[in-house]
Amino acid sequence: MELSEAYPMTGGDGLHSYAKNSDFQRKAIDVAKQLISKAIAQGLDVGDFNSTKSLGIADLGCSVGPNTFTAVDNIIEAVKSKYESQIPEFHVFFNDHVSNDFNLLFTSLPQDKQYYAAGVPGSFYDHVFPDASLHIVHSSSSLHWLSGVPKEVTNNNSPAFNKGRITYANSGDEVIRAFKAQNRKDMDRFLHARALEVVPGGLVILVFPYNPDGTHPSRIPINMSFGLIGSALMDLAGKGIVGEDKVDSFNMPVYVMHRHEVEAAVERNGCFSVVSMEILPKVRENFSSNDSVVDEIVGRARSATEGIIKPHFGEDILDELFDVFRKKLAEDFVPSAKTVDQEHLFLALKRKP
Ligand SMILES: C[S@@+](CC[C@H](N)C(=O)[O-])C[C@H]1O[C@@H](n2cnc3c(N)ncnc32)[C@H](O)[C@@H]1O
């Protein structure tokens, strides 16, 4: 088994926490709600429920809440309206990396929840549930995180060495190829594990940032934002605050898939049919000013990346790094407002018999 690296969102409920900086990801869950209902109404095919049978739901990459609770409620509401007279008991498994703040997740579980809850630590690129034990798997805003950075991009003897950058988006073909290959391997692992865990007729519902065909990776908002963190790190290297070699040995394990890469992965795996694949309506932000856009993006990026930046560069650089990042965002990124709308793909897969 290949080990996955772990880089959870910032825990707790402080200023920089994921819990306080994940409105954007919640909006992706909100816009997916109708499609989830439709996929469950038309696609879920797991037979009848009687008093002895419960329905297993897993949310992969659940983080700390509250978004995961909204997603789970949406799924349960859809199942209830499908089965009306024969409502099963629900067993919900919240999965994330072992270092995720599961304490916060458990202490914030809704008091009026309609399900039994359990935490399942471990990488979703591995087999983390018993065979044929899940009826619905959901994952939102998580699948763009790779199991790790491709080794060659931090190896200065490799043609894919990604010097001075922390994403593949503005890099040469070798670097892009290395990230693509990592994503391909990861998607194969992800679907292989789900094919074992999901019962025939069960669903895998995925919502993730995606790259509309034809868009160069450097124009994808999430890549642009992480690219600016890289540029901010290089500024700190220029001032001697971090070593340049430290920047060269650091990359974000993130890849934003094209639709055809998703389709190819499903086809290679062969165990699922596609119930629905749709581009979600854009997650639009209603900001009163450019400053508030910048605040939102800085908060979102910091809560998502501190967990990976801190172990490599240390905690002391964080405030200055995100100050520089904020300035770059305000100057380079936000003025072209339409680029802050990251697009998401909705994919519902049914486990074949
Ligand atoms: C941006 S958060 C999304 C959280 C939540 N699903 C939402 O929509 O708000 C991404 C989550 O995926 C988790 N994650 C990333 N890679 C993972 C992996 N290989 N296995 C389990 N969780 C993973 C991260 O730890 C993080 O909590």
The ligand as a Gaussian input file, in Angstrom:
#p B3LYP/6-31G(d) Opt

LIG

0 1
 C      -11.444000      21.773000       1.478000
 S      -11.737000      20.552000       2.677000
 C      -13.402000      20.095000       2.322000
 C      -14.163000      19.776000       3.570000
 C      -15.647000      19.512000       3.382000
 N      -15.874000      18.351000       2.542000
 C      -16.333000      20.725000       2.794000
 O      -16.887000      20.623000       1.696000
 O      -16.318000      21.764000       3.440000
 C      -10.828000      19.164000       2.055000
 C      -10.755000      18.033000       3.064000
 O      -10.266000      16.868000       2.415000
 C       -9.405000      16.214000       3.301000
 N       -8.546000      15.315000       2.541000
 C       -7.671000      15.636000       1.567000
 N       -7.069000      14.535000       1.124000
 C       -7.596000      13.489000       1.839000
 C       -7.381000      12.092000       1.820000
 N       -6.489000      11.543000       0.998000
 N       -8.096000      11.334000       2.664000
 C       -9.002000      11.865000       3.514000
 N       -9.251000      13.199000       3.567000
 C       -8.549000      13.995000       2.732000
 C       -8.647000      17.347000       3.982000
 O       -8.020000      16.930000       5.171000
 C       -9.787000      18.331000       4.200000
 O      -10.402000      18.157000       5.426000

